[in-house]
Amino acid sequence: MNAILRPPARALDPRVRTMWATTLVLAAVGVAAAAVVAVLLLAATDESTAAWIAGCAGTALAVCLLAAAVVRFTAEYRHYRYEVTDLGLYVSHGWLWRHWQVVPHSRVQTVDTRAGPLHRLFGLVAIHVTTASASGGTTVPGLSPPVAAELIDELARRAELDEGT
């Protein structure tokens, strides 16, 4: 079976789009807050032209970040897929630059579950697979806990079977 001839079968949890977008929204809010502070400081020093320019630039940057959140993470979600095959864990991602990776079951060293504050807020976890190679493994970033547990069990079972042969 040639895994690269087709995309992997499983998609991430749809909530990951909202989590990713929230990350950029928080960045946009930070930029907007910095712009407001700059405008207030410049206005206090009678630099009204500089304040106007800083306000416009900060607003434009915040709007661009919000637009990027919608476009980027919708496309990224559509193209981030994974599947456990006979060859190993097959992951593909990227929409401008495509990346395909097959992590052989025999190379899997550890499977870690990670959940930062936003992951927990949206009820998601990330799975990071570490391998015995210089590239270091792969990550499946947005799964519900039951799906993540199922993936971990399947990888452990397959790694154990490979070890026994």
CORDA-V631372 format. One record per run of one state. SS is the DSSP state (H for helix, E for strand, C for the rest). FROM is the first residue (numbers start at 0). LEN is the number of residues. If there is no record, write none. Layout:
[[SS,FROM,LEN] [SS,FROM,LEN]]
This chain:
[[C,0,2] [H,2,3] [C,5,4] [E,9,2] [C,11,3] [H,14,30] [C,44,3] [H,47,32] [C,79,1] [E,80,4] [C,84,3] [E,87,6] [C,93,5] [E,98,6] [H,104,3] [E,107,7] [C,114,2] [H,116,5] [C,121,2] [E,123,8] [C,131,6] [E,137,7] [H,144,20] [C,164,1]]
